[in-house]
Every structure is written in structure tokens, then in C-alpha cells.
Amino acid sequence: MLYLTRKIGESVVINDTIEVFVVEIRGKSIKLGFTFPPTASVLRRELYDRIQEENKVAASSTSNVTAALLATAAKPKP
């Protein structure tokens, strides 16, 4: 992990396409501003983690449905 010290109005550039600005500092809270290409995806960590978990559950459900369908299709018809 990289740690940097920045003051209000200063920024950091990532991969020539993303810039992170320090906009405001109030006590223990920091307001950041971002500029990035429209193709970039930017999510808060808690939202990203929730989406990943929902995707895992959905993939698991899909696997279960697929397995059930395959088992049903493999049974000989009377």
C-alpha cells in the first residue's frame, strides 16, 4: 500500500487517466474529488464488497439450477 501526504488543492495522478484531489479536510473527514475516464468504474468499498457477494450468490444459484436441469435431462423418459 502506498501512503501519501497531500494538502487541500493538491492531487495525485494514477495511470495518466485518474486524478484524485484533496478538496476539504474537516476533523477526521476528508473530501476527495476524482476525475477519470467514462469507462472507469469507481465504487465505495462497502458497495463493491456487497456487489461481489451478490454476484457469488447469484453464480451459486445459477450453478445449482444448471445442475438440476442437467440431472433432469439425463433421466430416461418412461
Order of alpha helices (4+ residues) and beta strands (2+ residues): beta-beta-beta-alpha
